[in-house]
Amino acid sequence: MNRFPGVRPLWIAGRFLTRFPLPDPGAIEPAELGQAVPWYPWIGLLLGLVISGAALALGPAVLNGPSGVAAALVLALWVWSTGGLHLDGLADTADAWVGGLGSRERTLAIMKDPTSGPAGVSALALVLIAKFAAIEALIGAGDAWLLLWVPLIARAQLPLLLLSTPYARPQGMAADPARTAPPGASRLAIVLAAGVVWFVLGWTGLLLLSAAGGLYWLVRRSLMARLGGFTGDTAGALVELTEALVLLLLALGCGAGFSR
């Protein structure tokens, strides 16, 4: 029996999006998957806390080890913490977009194939290389604490996608959350997540949020044109692409000075 029934949606979101040893909610009703959606950004914040804490511990302020080694360990922890959930979606989406040849039916069929082709492997490699390089730069500059905000921004994209975009399949991993996510609570979660980032990072945060919003618009437009909606795989791809974009912007110096 769940000892904390009032926070069951939090445990459901955490167990779905991470491998953290959060309380097991037990049997889950379809509607509860939707109730968990507003918690997605805050699970991202928890993930960011773990990642940034590890980066700070391995960086110049504590162990003063080589930034490349520290970045590799942090990235490995990041991938482990999510179970590769979104990376799998990225690979499937890349394969489907290239191999689908503009056909909705073929694109959806390729996404269901458990194997990864050259496009998927290439997408994984490029995103992981980009993340590694950005993490190394942030650790080397003593700005590893900024990693706290990256998973939060990326996972705030998920309720936005579920609220604004139809689900492209009759059934699937994201079908129940898409149907049952509470609109009011989900919108509030998005606004609060954006507000926290803007409040802490000031104009830097606004730039990061604007970039994430621009990426969301481009991805959604492509999804609607090809599929008429989204799938669980494409939602995962959006998370990975958002993380890579925000990391690269931070590494390129958009966080310098952290002006408000």
Backbone hydrogen bonds, N-H to C=O, Kabsch-Sander energy under -0.5 kcal/mol:
donor,donor_aa,acceptor,acceptor_aa,energy
7,V,4,F,-1.8
8,R,5,P,-1.5
10,L,7,V,-0.6
11,W,7,V,-2.0
12,I,8,R,-2.8
13,A,9,P,-2.5
14,G,10,L,-2.7
15,R,11,W,-2.7
16,F,12,I,-1.7
17,L,13,A,-2.5
18,T,14,G,-1.8
19,R,81,S,-2.3
22,L,20,F,-2.5
32,E,29,E,-1.0
33,L,29,E,-1.0
33,L,30,P,-0.8
34,G,30,P,-0.9
35,Q,31,A,-1.6
36,A,32,E,-1.2
37,V,34,G,-1.2
39,W,36,A,-1.6
40,Y,37,V,-1.9
43,I,39,W,-2.0
44,G,40,Y,-1.9
45,L,41,P,-1.7
46,L,42,W,-1.9
47,L,43,I,-2.5
48,G,44,G,-2.6
49,L,45,L,-2.1
50,V,46,L,-1.9
51,I,47,L,-2.6
52,S,48,G,-3.0
53,G,49,L,-2.0
54,A,50,V,-2.2
55,A,51,I,-2.4
56,L,52,S,-2.6
57,A,53,G,-2.1
58,L,54,A,-2.0
59,G,55,A,-1.1
62,V,59,G,-1.4
63,L,57,A,-1.1
63,L,59,G,-0.6
64,N,59,G,-2.9
65,G,58,L,-0.9
70,A,66,P,-2.3
71,A,67,S,-2.6
72,A,68,G,-2.1
73,L,69,V,-2.1
74,V,70,A,-2.5
75,L,71,A,-2.7
76,A,72,A,-2.2
77,L,73,L,-2.3
78,W,74,V,-2.4
79,V,75,L,-2.6
80,W,76,A,-2.5
81,S,77,L,-2.7
82,T,78,W,-1.2
83,G,79,V,-0.7
83,G,80,W,-1.0
84,G,79,V,-1.4
85,L,82,T,-1.5
88,D,84,G,-2.3
89,G,85,L,-1.3
90,L,86,H,-2.3
91,A,87,L,-2.4
92,D,88,D,-2.4
93,T,89,G,-2.4
94,A,90,L,-2.6
95,D,91,A,-2.3
96,A,92,D,-2.3
97,W,93,T,-2.8
98,V,94,A,-1.9
99,G,95,D,-3.0
100,G,96,A,-2.0
101,L,98,V,-0.6
103,S,100,G,-2.5
107,T,103,S,-2.3
108,L,104,R,-2.4
109,A,105,E,-2.0
110,I,106,R,-2.5
111,M,107,T,-1.7
112,K,108,L,-0.9
112,K,109,A,-0.7
113,D,110,I,-1.3
121,V,117,G,-2.5
122,S,118,P,-2.5
123,A,119,A,-2.4
124,L,120,G,-2.3
125,A,121,V,-2.6
126,L,122,S,-2.6
127,V,123,A,-2.4
128,L,124,L,-2.6
129,I,125,A,-2.4
130,A,126,L,-2.4
131,K,127,V,-2.5
132,F,128,L,-2.7
133,A,129,I,-2.6
134,A,130,A,-2.1
135,I,131,K,-2.9
136,E,132,F,-2.6
137,A,133,A,-2.0
138,L,134,A,-2.4
139,I,135,I,-2.6
140,G,136,E,-2.7
141,A,137,A,-1.8
142,G,139,I,-1.3
143,D,138,L,-2.8
146,L,143,D,-1.9
147,L,144,A,-1.9
148,L,145,W,-1.7
149,W,146,L,-1.5
150,V,146,L,-0.5
150,V,147,L,-0.6
153,I,149,W,-2.3
154,A,150,V,-2.2
155,R,151,P,-2.4
156,A,152,L,-1.4
157,Q,153,I,-0.5
157,Q,154,A,-1.0
158,L,155,R,-0.7
160,L,156,A,-1.1
161,L,157,Q,-2.5
162,L,158,L,-2.7
163,L,159,P,-2.1
164,S,160,L,-1.7
165,T,161,L,-1.5
168,A,230,F,-3.0
175,A,172,G,-1.4
176,D,172,G,-0.6
178,A,174,A,-2.1
179,R,175,A,-1.9
180,T,176,D,-2.3
181,A,177,P,-1.6
186,S,182,P,-2.3
187,R,183,P,-2.6
188,L,184,G,-2.3
189,A,185,A,-2.2
190,I,186,S,-2.0
191,V,187,R,-2.6
192,L,188,L,-2.9
193,A,189,A,-2.4
194,A,190,I,-2.5
195,G,191,V,-2.7
196,V,192,L,-2.6
197,V,193,A,-2.1
198,W,194,A,-2.5
199,F,195,G,-2.7
200,V,196,V,-2.4
201,L,197,V,-2.5
202,G,198,W,-1.9
203,W,259,S,-1.1
204,T,201,L,-1.4
204,T,259,S,-0.8
206,L,202,G,-1.9
207,L,203,W,-2.2
208,L,204,T,-2.3
209,L,205,G,-2.7
210,S,206,L,-2.4
211,A,207,L,-2.4
212,A,208,L,-2.5
213,G,209,L,-2.5
214,G,210,S,-2.4
215,L,211,A,-2.3
216,Y,212,A,-2.5
217,W,213,G,-2.2
218,L,214,G,-2.1
219,V,215,L,-2.8
220,R,216,Y,-2.9
221,R,217,W,-2.2
222,S,218,L,-2.0
223,L,219,V,-2.6
224,M,220,R,-2.7
225,A,221,R,-2.0
226,R,222,S,-2.3
227,L,223,L,-3.0
228,G,223,L,-1.4
229,G,223,L,-1.0
230,F,166,P,-2.2
235,A,231,T,-1.9
236,G,232,G,-2.0
237,A,233,D,-2.3
238,L,234,T,-2.0
239,V,235,A,-1.8
240,E,236,G,-2.3
241,L,237,A,-2.7
242,T,238,L,-2.2
243,E,239,V,-2.5
244,A,240,E,-2.3
245,L,241,L,-2.4
246,V,242,T,-2.7
247,L,243,E,-2.5
248,L,244,A,-2.3
249,L,245,L,-2.3
250,L,246,V,-2.3
251,A,247,L,-2.7
252,L,248,L,-2.1
253,G,250,L,-1.4
254,C,249,L,-2.1
255,G,250,L,-0.6
256,A,253,G,-1.6
258,F,255,G,-1.0
